[in-house]
Amino acid sequence: MRMLGKKIHSPVLLSYLLHRGELHPSAWIISCKCAKSVVRIPTSPPTSISLFIRHTHTQAAAGRDRRTRRGGKKRHNPLRVAQAPAMPLLEETTQHPQEHPPTVPVIIIGNGPSGICLSYLLSGNKPYLDTATVHPNPILYRKLQETKHLPITEQDLEYLSEGLEGRSGNPVAVLFDTLLHPNADFGYEYPPVLQWRRDKQQHIPHLVLGKATPGGAWHAMEGSMLTISLGIWMELPGVNYRDLISEKRRDVTSDRATPEEISSYYRNYVTLQGLQNNFVDNTYVTSVQRLCRPHKMEGLEKLGGERADDQDESFEGNGDGGLGSLWEVRGYQQVQNNTHVPFSLFAENVVLATGASDSPVRLNVEGEDLPFVFHSISDLGLALNLRKLDTNSDPVLIMGAGLSAADAVLCACNSNIRVLHVFRKSVDDSDLIFKQLPKTLYPEYHKVYNMMCSQTYTNVAPSSGQNQTMSIASSVCAKMCPKTQLAATNMTANASLFPDYTSFPGHCVVSFQSEMKCLLQGNNSLKAFKISMALVLIGTNPNLFFLKGQGQYLAHDPTKPISCKQNPIDIHPYTFECTKEPSLFAMGPLVGDNFVRFLKGGALGIASCLLKKLKKKGKLIGNGGNTFI
């Protein structure tokens, strides 16, 4: 149905309707909401939101150039968008009551490896058993042969996953990992037992919204460190990691990769697999909420020329989701000249793939907001690059016993910066990550662990009768800030250790003081030190501010905030659909899969679920996913 005489106030809406073929070229006249002016669009439709915005802004710039050359009077730019407040939050204006955003079958929030892998599977790429290979697990191999004519996405994932064991608590993640990397945990490098075939009739239209270019948080990581996982474990289906790394790195003995290499791999992967039209970069989601609308939805019926309830049937939700229940996704995209374009979309299914690096975990102690207290290792690198730290600086305090804290220790020690390393656990704690890493593969982390054990702070425990007096005296001595004392024992046992490192096992930070001081507590006493900066690296939590109650009601324990390790989102184990919200899915760190090699299982589970819903309703997708048949 042509949209003659209709005004569309959203660039996003226009782009998607053009993508779905629901607008005729002769009717491409839109009214930009932000400028309240009418703009005629050329008769070659853009294929994505990002291409549309780039096209219109380029066209406007070209018009300004022509007016300048002609010497004519400068006119108002109809596509100019008022700059919004500071990122990432933006107050959105209320939509025109006659405007109805398009319905997208699937919206993926997050363009890291989780979102990229899911986009690959939703784009019609289907995994089959490669009959030229043999899986080392005979039971699994027998199951695969039983239905080798079917793609894995159309098989019973629960049946295939039965009896498998691995380093993920999600059975589909273990299944997909063993199909891509058979017996990887035993040190073997067997080839995958899958071959990929593309079926355009099985393409599910979707959008992947990300804050930056594809790759997610990997673009923000320090580029010279090595990943904890092997490079081949970081690769996504269909593109070999080693084929994309530089010649310089191919001769390096270490099989681990740098974040710079991984971020480049993910960015190139999207292009090589032809997925770029599904991705909308520089996009900030500010609200995701469920809408329950009448079955007929007359506005959309008029807008699209077909019944909206027929459209919804193709992705009918479970339980109370049902017919006529959609998600509204609102936000804005940052485009040229730091301008912001608001958008609003309806989605039949929403996938949370935001990762877990948004919000650092805080100590919640006095003085944590002082300007010398930081929560990211990148701040240490910045201070070193700006030469704010040198060998004469006061020590850097590093709080945490994980790999991020260990990376910070190595970064500081390699620059000959004194380090005070504080952590609550004992060095003998079996939960320390260092005890789970092979020494031959991770020598640098075991070097840090050796220092944590051997270079501890010298402390003479006071007698029981002196405890109270010692604590009071120590609080007074906080202003005196004694020099760091290194343990006399084991200091020369290993010449490769850093002499300017001191560990404080079983200690915690009591407070930070404005005079660049910190107060530590441990062994029934307080200790005060003058420092140059503090790094609190005790983990990160996801930031789901765009969901109701920050999504806390979705967790295993809804009385506590979502935590990727202690309290992940509660999902169906084989579809990754949230148990408390039909048609809302979660994957990656949000469900406990913190390693790339396992988060790919979430993509398999979600794609399988959505494809089976289509098959059940007798719906097929053709023309590259542009229209439903």
N, C-alpha and C positions, 0 to 999 in steps of 0.2 A: 504494500500500500504506500503510495507516495505521500510525503509529508508536506503537501502544498499548503501554503498559508500558515505553517507552524513555525514557531521560533524555538530554537534550542539554545539554552543559556549555558551549556557546559561543553568545553572542548572535549572532555573525556567521553561524554554521551555521544557527541557527533562522531568521534573516532570509532567508537565501538559499533554504532549503527552502520557506519560505512563498512566496517570490517565484516558485519553480519549480512551485508547486502540489502539492508532495509531502507536505504535512501536511494532515490534515483538522482543521477547527476544534475538533471535540470532543476532539482529542488534544493541544491546545496547553497542555501542562504541561511546564515546563522546570525544570532545576536550574542555577542560576547558579554557575558554577565558582568565581568569586571569593568567594562567600558561603556555598557549600555548603548552600543552602536552596532550597526549592521555591517557585516563583512561578507563578500561573495568569495567562495572558495573555488579554486580551479577544478576542472573535471578529471583529476587523477587522484583518487582517494588515497590517503595515507593508510598504512596497514597497522599502525599501533598508536597508542596515546603519545608516546615520546616522539614518533615521527611526525604526528600531527602538530604538536607544539613547536617542534623545530621548524616545520614547514611554514607555519603561520608567522612565527617570529622572523624567519628569514625573509619572507615576503614583505613584512612591514619594514624591515631594514632596507630592503631594495627600494621600496617606495620613497623612503626618506632620502636615499642617495639620488634618485631621479629628480626629486624636488630641489635638492641642493644644486644639481647640475643645471637645472633649468632656471635657477634664480628666482623661483616662485616663492610665494608666501608659505611659510611653514604651517602645516596643518596638524590638528590633534591626531595622535596615533591611536587608532581604535583598539589596538591589541595591548595597550600598555596596562600593566597590572600594578596596583598599588603595593609597595613593599610591605610585607607583614612584619610583626614583631620578631624578635630574635628566635632562631631555631632552638629546639625542634617544634615547639608548640605554636599553634596558630588558631586564633578565633575565626571560626567559619561563619559566614552569613547564612541565613536561612534560605533554602531554595524557594524558587518561585512555585506557588501552589500548583500550577499546571505542569510543572516539569516532573517527569518520571524517569529516573536513571535507568539505564539498561540492566538486564539481568545476565550476569556472567555465570556460567556453570561452576567454575572453580576459581577462587582467588587465593593465592599463596602469599602470605605475609612473611617476607624474609627471602633474600636472594643469595644466601650462603650455599654451601654444598648440599644441604637438605633440599632447599627449594630448587636448585639446579637439577638434581637427580630426579626429583618428582616431575619437573617440567619435561625431562627427557622421556619418562615413561608415559606421561599423558599425551605426548606428541605422536603416539602411534608406534613407539619402539617397544617390541615385545620379546622377552627372553624365552628361547627354546633350549632344550637339551641338545648339546653338540654331540651327535652320535659318533664322532671321531675320537672322543675322549672317554675316559673311564674315571669315575669319582672313586677316591680311595676308601670311602665308606660304603661297603657292599650293600647294606640295608637301604640307605638313601638312594644308591644307584639303581637298585631294583625298583624302588618306588618311581623314580624318574622315568625308567624305561616303560613302565606300565602305561603312561600317558605321554609318550614322547612326541606325539602329534599335536599336543596342546601346548600353548605358551604357559609359563609358570604362573602368570597372572590369572589364568582361568582354571587353575588347579586348586585343590584343597590344601591351603597353606598349613592348616592345623595338622593334617595327616603327614605332610612332608616334614614338618618341624618336630614331630614326635620322636623323642629319644635323643635329640641333638643336645650337646652341651657346648657352652662357650662363655666368653667374658662379657656377655650382655644378658640382662634379665628379660629381654624381649625375644620370644622364640623366633619370630620372623626375621629379626636382625641376625640371629645366629644362623638361620637357614640361608639367607642371602649371602652372608659372609662366607660360608663354607662352599657355596656355589661359585663365588668369585675368586676366593683364595682358599682352596682346599688344604686342610691341615696346616694353616699358617701358624697356629700357636705352637706347633712342634718344630718350627724352623724350616719347613719345606716351602718351596716356591713352585707349586704345581700350577699349570695353566688353568684358566677358568673352564668350567664344563658347560658354559652357556654360549650360544650364538644369538646375535640380535638381528631381527627382521623388522622392517618398518611397514606398517599397514596404515595408510592414510585414512582408511575408512574407520579406524579406531581412534582417531585424534579427538581429544576432548578439549574444547576451547577453554583457555585459562589465562590468567594474568599473574605475573610474579612481581610483587611490589618490594623494592629494596631501597635503602637509604643511600647507597652508593652504587658503583658498578658491580656486576656479578662477582661474587666471592665473599661477600659479607665481611665478618670481622677480620678475616685474614689480611685485608688491606691495611689494617691499623696495627698489625703486629710488627715487632722489631725484626728487621729483615736478615740479620746476620746470625741469629740463633738457629738451632736445629730443632725440627719437630720431634716430639716423643715417638710418633709413629713412623714406620718406614715409608718412603716415598710412594711405593706401589700400593700401600694401604690407603693412601690419600686420593687415589685416582677414582674417577667415576666411570660408569659403564661405557664401553665403546671407544675410548681414547686412552692409549697407553701413556702413562706418566713419563716414562723414559724417552718417548718419542718427541716430547715437547721441551725437555730441559736442554740447556745450552751445552755445546760441545765441551766447554770448560769444566762443567760439573760432571760429565760422564766418566772422567778418569779418576774422580775422587773415590777413595775406598769406602767412605761412609754411605750407607744406603738410605740414610735419613735426609730430609730436605729442609730447605730454609723457607720461612713464611713468604718471602718474596717470590720464590719459585712456585709455591703452591698457589698464591693469589694470581700469578700470571697464568698458571695452568687452568684455573677455574674460569678466568676471563676469556681465555682462548677457547676453552671447551664449548662455551655457549655459541661462539661464532662457528666453530667447526661443525657442530651438530645442527646448525641452522635454527637455533632456538631464540634468536635475538628479538623476534617480533612478539614473543611472549613476555618479555622483560620490560619493566618500566623503572628506570633508574631515578635516583634522587627523589624518592617518594616517601613521604612521612604519613603513616596512618595515625589518625587521632581518635577514631571511634569505630568500634565494631559492636553492633547490637542487633538482636533478632527482631524482625518485623513479622507480625501476623496480620495478613491482609485478606479481604474477601476473595472468594474463589474467582469471581469474574474479573476483578481488577480492571475496571472499565478504562482507566487512563492508559494502561499499557496496551490494552486491546486496540485502542484508537491509535496509539503511537506505533505499534509494530505491525498491525494489520492481521494479527492472529491471536487466538485466545491465550491469555497468560496461564490459565490453569493447564492447558495442554502442554505448554512449555515447561511448567514446573514438574509435570509427571515424569519427565525423563530423569529427574534426580530427586525422587521422593524421599524424604527423610524417614528415619525410624521413629517408632514410639510417638511421642507427642509432637515431633517435628511436622511430618505430614504435609499435605497439600496446602499451598498458599503460605507456607512459612519460609521466609527468606531472611538473609542477613543484609544489613546495610553497612557498607564500609565507606567511611569518610576520611578525608585527609587533604593533603596538598602536595604538589610537585614543585620543587625548586627548578627554575629554568634559567634562561640567560639573564645576566645582570642582576642575579640574586632576587628575581621576582618570583612570586609564589602563585600557582594556579590551583585553586581548590577543586576537589572532585568529590563525587558521591556515586557509588555503584551499589546495585543489588547483586547478591551472590547466593546461589543455591547451596554451595558448600564453601567453607572457609578452612584453610589449613594454616595452623600456627607453626612457623618454621623460623622463629626469630633468634634461636640460639640462647646463650646464657651469659653473654658478656656485657649486657647493657648496664647493670647496676652493681658496683663493687660492694661486697659485704663490709659493713662498718663495725668498729669496736664499740661505738656509742659511749665513749669516755670523754671526760672534760678536755677541751682544747683540740678536739679532732678536726675542727674547721679552721684551725690556724693556717696561715699561708705556707708554712714549711711542711705540712702534713699532706701526703699524696696517696693515691690509691691505684696507681698504674705504673708499671715498669717503664712505660714510655717517658714518664716525667724524669726518671733517672737518666735516661739517654739524652733527653733534652738539656738537662743541667750539665752533663758532661760535654755535650757539643758546644754549649755556650760558655764553657770554661768557668762555670760557677763552682766547680769542685776540683780540688787538686790534692796533692799529697800532704799539704799543710792544713787542709780543712778538718774541722771536727768530724767525728765518725758519722756515717749514715746508718740510721736505725732501720732494720728490715724486720717486719713482723710477719710470721707465717712459716709453715713447714711443708709447703707444697712445691710444685715445680716452678711456679711463677716466682716465689721467693728465692728458690735456688738459682733461677736465671738472673735475678737481681744481684744476688751474692756474687755470681761469676762476673757479671758486668762490672760491678764496683771493684772487685779484687783485681781484675785484669787491667783496671785503670789506676791501680795502687791507691785506692781510696779505703780508708779504714771503715770497718763494718762491725756493727753490733747486731747480732742475729738473735731475735727473741722469738720463742715459740712455746706453746703451752704443754705440748706432749713431751714425754720422756724419750730419750734417744733409743730406748729399747722397745718402744711401742710398736706392736706388730702392724698397726694400721698406717705407718709411715710409707709413703709411696715409694721411697727409695728401696725398701725391702722387696718390692715387687718387680724391680727392673734388673735385668741381667747386667752384670758388671762389664762384660765385653762389649755390649751394645751401647751402654750409657755410661762411659767412664767419667764424664764431667760431673754427672749427678752423684755418682759414688764418691767422687773427690769432695764434693760439698758435704755429703753425709759423714765422711771420715773426719772432716773438720768439725762438724757438729758434735761428734763424739769426743774428739780429743782436745779441742781448743776451747774448753769451757771457762767461764769466768771463775776466778779464785774467790771463794767465799768461805769465811770461817763462821760456822753456825754458832749463834750465841746460846748461852745456857738458858734453861727454861725460865729462870727467875729474871732474866734480862730481856725477855721478848718485848714486853710492853715499853720498857725504857728505850730499847733499840729502835722500835718502830717510831716513837716520838722523835728521837734524835735524828733518825734518817729523814723524816719529813722536814726537819729544820735544815738538814744538810743538803736538801734539794737545791738550795740556792748556792751551795759551794761547788757542786758539780765535780766530783773527783775524776781523775784521769782513769781511763779504762785499764783494768789489770788483766793480763792474760795468764792462763794457767801455766804453772811452771812445768807440769808434767806433759810429756808427749809433744813438746814443742819442736823438738829436733828429730822426732821419730821418722818424719817423712819430709824430706827437703822440698818436695813439690807443693806443699801446702803454703797458704798465704799467711805470713806472720801477723798481718794487721787485721786479722779476723778473730772475733770473739763470739762464742755462742752462749745463749742463756736458756738452756732447757728448763721446762717447768716454770717459766716466768710469763707474766702478762703485763701489759701497759696499764698503769693506773691513771695517768693523765699526761697531757702535754702542756707546757707552760710557755707563755709569750716570750720569755727570754731565750728561746731556742733550747729548751730543756725538756727532758722526759723523765718520768718517775716509773720505775719498774718494781714489781712485787714478785717475790719467790723465796722459797726456803725460809718462810716466816720472817722476812725482813724486806725493807724498802731500799731501793738503790736509785740514785739520781745521776743523770749524765747530761752533758751539753752536747748537742748534735747539730749537724749542718742541715739535715733534712730527714724526714721519716717516710717510709713506704709501708703502708698497711696492705699486705697482699695475702688475704685470708679467704679468697674465693670471690665469686661473682654470682649474682642472681638475675633471673630474667626480669624485664620490665614490661609488664602487660597492662600498662596504665589505660590502654584504649578499651579494655574489657570492663565489664561491670565488676566492681570490687577488686580491680586488678587481677581478675581471674582466679582469686583464691578459692572460690567455690568449686573449681574444677579439680583441685588437688586431691590426693588420697586422703589427707586430713584437712578438711575445709576450714578448720579452726586456726590453721597456721598458714603463713605465706608459702607460695610455691618455691621450692628449692629443688634444683636439678638432682641433688644427691639424696637429701633427706626426705623431700616431700614433692615428688614430681606429679605431673598431671595424670589423673587416672583415666586410662584408655582401655578399649577392647584390645586384647593381646594380638589379634590377627587382622584387625581392620584399622587400628590406631584412631578410631572414632571415640571422642570423649564420652565417657559413660553418663555424664550429667547433661550433655548437650548434643543431641542428634545433629548430624551434618556439620559439626565442628570437629576438626581433626587436629592432632598435634604430633610432632615428630622431632627427632634430634635430642639435644640436651634437655628439652622440656619434658621428655618422658624417660630420661635417665641414660640416653645414648650419647655419651660425651666424645666418642671417637668417631671419626669420619667413616671408618670401615664398618661400623655398626649402624649409623644413622641412615644408611642407604636402605636398610630393611624397612624403615618407615615408609619410604617411597614405594616399595614393592607392596606393602600392605594396603596403603591408601589407593594406589592405582588399581589394584586388584578389586578392592571394594567398589570403587566408582564404576569400573567396567562391568562388574557383575550386576550392578543396579541397572545399567543401560540394557544389558542383555535380557534381564528379567522383564523389563518394560517393553522389550521388542523395539528398542530405539537404536538406530545406527547413525554414525556421524560421517558425513562425506564432505567433499570439496575442501579438504585440508582443515576441517573443523569449523568452517565459516557458517554453515547452516545445519539444522537438523533435518533428517529425512525420515 
